[in-house]
Every structure is written in structure tokens, then in C-alpha cells.
Amino acid sequence: MENEEQFIDTLGDADEVIPFTYSITSYGADYPVDSLVKRMKNKDILVPSFEHEEELEEDVDAFQRGYIWPRSKADRFIESLLLGLPVPGIFLVKEDSGRLLVLDGHQRLRTLHRFYEGTIHGRVYALAGVQERFVGKTYKTLDIEDRRRLDDSIIHATIIKQDEPSEDRSSIYSIFERLNTGGVALQPQEIRMALYHGPFSSLLRKLNTLPEWRELVGPVSRRLKDIELILRFFGLLYYRHNYRSPMKEFLNRYMAANRTLDRQSEEELTSIFTATCETILGALGKDAFRPERAVNAALVDSLMVGTGMEILKSGHVDHRRLIEARSSLLKDDDFVDAISTGTSQKPKVELRLKKAIEAIHHKSS
């Protein structure tokens, strides 16, 4: 279980508005339930999950948290459809390929898929806690009239396509933030992993399992904070001169730009990430990113980018000198301030990265 105090990330941009004017096309569509299930099976509708209990096919990555509805809620949802009662609509994003990505409605669609497939949580999916005539029924054992009624039940979908800006999905990101108001709110990286699903997001998941990285950041974050830190490393390493706050918008733009690994290849990213983690762990140990108890995200940025830059320039960083660089940085009041408060502000990002790059480069020259 992830300790909620595992990471300290004082971005200060949680309420900052991403500055865009959008051009969005949206329209409604009514889908029969059996058509939705067929489209999910054919991957014409993508309903990704955070829980990677088995390998996901193609480029479908995480979106909403894994299937978390209790059985009682799932059964009542199926019962509502069987009774002809109205159910909430869903939101879908139309991709350039024509496929539809689920923006909101993940749990409802997963429930339908599991009921039609006949299993849930590894067991036969037979209804319980519903009207007596439905108790014990699976999809296949429903009375023909009831099965037909379920198949023909209509779920309304709002389908959204972003026309402008064309380089990322910032409007879709903003729409989801606004939809995402109930229960436990999704974190920015949890949203990104769906909106920008593809080879880059798959690589981020793979790199997140690197043993040296896990030593440095601790237990896997169920909220994908560790994956976001890897994304921040790559974004700030290669595009720090284009940085502008808020951090979440910078990361959205970078993840969209390299979604298919056209900017930096899998080989390049894997090589620099691995070398940087090995160097930092070898020199500074597992507490490298912990000025106190928790991992400080801004310190991660600083040490990772500073070390990565030096590796790109000279091929290596001397361990003893990296130790001296970290020590001197943490005695620098301006640096400490830049990793402590308002850390997404452009002046503070530039200051801490500049100081880290100079300290590590000068120490190893």
C-alpha cells in the first residue's frame, strides 16, 4: 500500500487554469447495449484500466482506476437496464483513427462487458440482490425476453473531438477534470495515460519497473506519481528551455508531442533513464531524493536532469563529485526555496535546474 506521504510535490498549480481557447466538436449518439459490448470486444471502443493484472493488447493504457464497483452496485446497474429504467450517459473521445476512447462511464461499460462475458472477479457473474426473477441469472440464462430487453436498452453517449489546438488534447483533459468530481479525483498522470495512450505511455510503465528507480522512489504509486516523475525528467531534460507553467500543461504538451516516440526513441529514453538512475543510486543511495523522509519531486527533477545532462555531455558522472554537488545544493538557500514552495513557477524551475546542472557539471569537469 502506498504511503500517502511518500511524495512531496509543492507545485502550487492545482487550481491554475490551462490557457487555451478550444474548438471542440461534440454530438450525441444512442447505442444499444449489445452494440456497445460488441464495439468494446472489437476494440472500436477502448475501455482501459489502471489495474494491469494481465498484459493489455495493442496500445491501450490506463485511464480510470481499475474495476472498483462493488458487486451490489454492478448488479443494480444491470437490473436498471433490465427494468427499462434510465441510466446515466457516457462520454467518449473520438480519435483520429475513428476509435472511441472512454472519457467517463468506465465502470458502467466494464460492468456490461463482464456480465456479457459471464465472469466477474474470476467467478461466474450471476445476479444477486435484485428482483427475485433475476436472482441467479447470468446473461446466457436470462429469459429470452429479458435478454432482448437488455440488448436493446439504450445508453446515450456524448462524443467529443478536439479540433483546436491540434497538437495535444488539452481540451479533453480539461473536460475530464470537470467531469471528475465524484469519489476520489483522478490525478493528472492518471488522465494523461489514457488521453495520450500509445508507445510512449507503454514505455513509461516499463521504465517505472526499473529496479534502480524503484530503490530511489520506493513502493509503486497507485496514483502514478512515480510515472509522472519519469515524464517530468524527460520533458525537462529535453525541453526545459520551452517550459512554462503550469507544470501539468507542460507535461501534457510533451507527452502529446512524443506520444509515438517520434521526438525521442525508446532506445534513447531507456538508455538515458537507466544510466541516470544507476549513477544516482550508486553515488547517493536510496535516499538521494529524500532531503527528509519523503521523496521531494522538485529535487528529483534537479538531480535527474543535472545528472542526465552530464551523462549526455561526457558519458558519465563521478560518484564522489555527485555527492558533493547534492550536499552543496541542499545548503544553498535559493535552491532549497526552489524545491520547497511554488515549484512549478517558471523562475523556480529554471533556477533549480540551472543550479543543479552547473553544480554537477562543474564538479565533474
HELIX and SHEET records of a PDB file:
HELIX    1   1 VAL A   33  LYS A   41  1                                   9    
HELIX    2   2 ARG A   71  LEU A   82  1                                  12    
HELIX    3   3 HIS A  106  GLU A  117  1                                  12    
HELIX    4   4 GLU A  132  PHE A  134  5                                   3    
HELIX    5   5 ILE A  144  ASP A  152  1                                   9    
HELIX    6   6 SER A  170  LEU A  179  1                                  10    
HELIX    7   7 PRO A  188  LEU A  195  1                                   8    
HELIX    8   8 PRO A  199  LEU A  207  1                                   9    
HELIX    9   9 PRO A  211  VAL A  217  1                                   7    
HELIX   10  10 LYS A  225  TYR A  239  1                                  15    
HELIX   11  11 ARG A  240  ASN A  242  5                                   3    
HELIX   12  12 MET A  247  ALA A  257  1                                  11    
HELIX   13  13 GLU A  266  LEU A  284  1                                  19    
HELIX   14  14 ALA A  297  SER A  314  1                                  18    
HELIX   15  15 HIS A  319  LEU A  329  1                                  11    
HELIX   16  16 ASP A  333  ALA A  338  1                                   6    
HELIX   17  17 LYS A  346  SER A  364  1                                  19    
SHEET    1   A 2 PHE A   7  ILE A   8  0                                        
SHEET    2   A 2 VAL A 295  ASN A 296  1                                        
SHEET    1   B 5 SER A  23  PRO A  32  0                                        
SHEET    2   B 5 ILE A 154  GLU A 164 -1                                        
SHEET    3   B 5 ILE A  90  LYS A  94  1                                        
SHEET    4   B 5 LEU A 100  ASP A 104 -1                                        
SHEET    5   B 5 ILE A  45  LEU A  46  1                                        
SHEET    1   C 2 THR A 119  ILE A 120  0                                        
SHEET    2   C 2 ARG A 123  VAL A 124 -1                                        
END                                                                             
